[in-house]
Amino acid sequence: MISSCSEKGYLNTGDIIINSGTSIEDVNAPEVTVDSLLNVTPVFENGKVTQLDFSGQVVNRTDQADIVTYISNPLGAQIIHRVFTKVHYRGQTFLITQGDANPYPDQLWIKGEKGGWCWDQNSGYCISTLVTSDALVGKKIGPTIPLAGHVKLFLCDIIPFCDGHSNLGTGYKYVLSC
């Protein structure tokens, strides 16, 4: 169920999606193989990251990539975002994700002139660290059921510790539309 505006334009608050369990290998997204994560530069266009430059290997964000559900680290919330790229690094594959309406990837933080990446540690600045196979819940399949989740979202805002509410603990409050 979509509980925030981060996918606005493709998915809306209250929409319900159907997920299928999957492996990282079966996720459709641009891929890059790297020896280092030290020199990754975000490329902004109109205030939004549209490319990632991995020391000369440029990956373009695409709306054709899969939308996945994963458990964020360290918050533990379920996040539903599009995959920016699959990263093959040191024999493992990870996902970098970004909500369609968000300005930058979940693993990047920017505050004023400062910023950084949360590859394997997150001090609370990023939505999540790199998405691992253990954190991946599934990917969106089939059509979306529009607006069907609004009742649960409303009830979860007035009932403490509502099970399954993806924004639990984030301070986000339910809104009818973005």
C-alpha positions, 0 to 999 in steps of 0.5 A, spaced: 500 500 500 502 506 498 502 511 504 506 517 502 507 521 496 514 519 494 512 515 488 507 521 486 506 521 478 506 513 478 503 511 484 498 515 489 497 515 496 492 509 498 494 505 492 495 498 493 500 494 489 501 487 488 508 484 490 511 478 488 517 475 492 523 476 487 531 475 488 535 481 486 538 478 480 530 478 477 529 485 478 529 489 472 534 495 472 540 498 469 546 495 472 553 497 473 559 493 476 564 497 480 571 496 484 569 502 489 564 506 491 568 512 493 567 516 487 560 516 485 557 523 483 550 524 482 548 528 476 542 533 477 537 536 472 532 540 475 533 539 482 533 531 481 538 526 480 537 523 473 544 520 473 549 517 477 557 517 475 561 511 477 568 514 476 566 514 468 560 509 468 554 513 467 547 510 469 541 513 467 535 513 471 529 510 467 522 509 469 522 502 465 526 499 472 522 495 477 518 498 483 520 494 489 518 493 496 524 493 501 525 493 509 530 500 510 536 500 514 536 502 520 529 504 521 526 497 519 520 501 515 517 498 508 519 502 502 516 502 495 521 505 490 523 504 483 530 501 482 535 506 480 541 501 479 543 494 480 550 495 483 555 489 482 560 490 487 565 485 490 561 479 488 555 482 491 549 485 488 545 491 491 540 496 489 540 503 489 533 506 489 529 512 489 522 514 489 519 517 482 517 524 486 524 524 490 529 529 488 535 524 490 536 516 491 534 513 498 542 512 499 544 519 498 543 525 503 544 532 502 543 538 507 545 545 504 552 544 502 554 537 505 552 530 503 554 523 503 552 516 501 549 511 506 552 505 503 553 500 509 552 505 515 546 509 516 547 515 521 539 517 520 541 521 514 538 517 509 532 513 507 536 506 507 543 503 506 544 499 499 538 494 499 541 487 500 537 481 498 535 480 505 532 486 505 528 485 498 521 484 500 518 483 492 517 487 486 511 490 483 507 486 478 500 487 475 495 493 475 495 497 481 488 498 485 487 505 486 485 508 492 483 502 496 488 503 502 485 510 504 481 507 510 487 503 513 492 509 512 487 513 516 486 508 521 493 507 522 494 514 523 489 514 529 491 507 532 498 507 535 503 502 533 498 500 527 501 493 524 504 494 517 504 501 516 510 503 512 511 510 515 510 508 523 516 511 526 518 516 521 513 522 523 509 522 517 502 523 517 497 521 512 494 525 507 489 524 502 492 526 496 499 529 495 
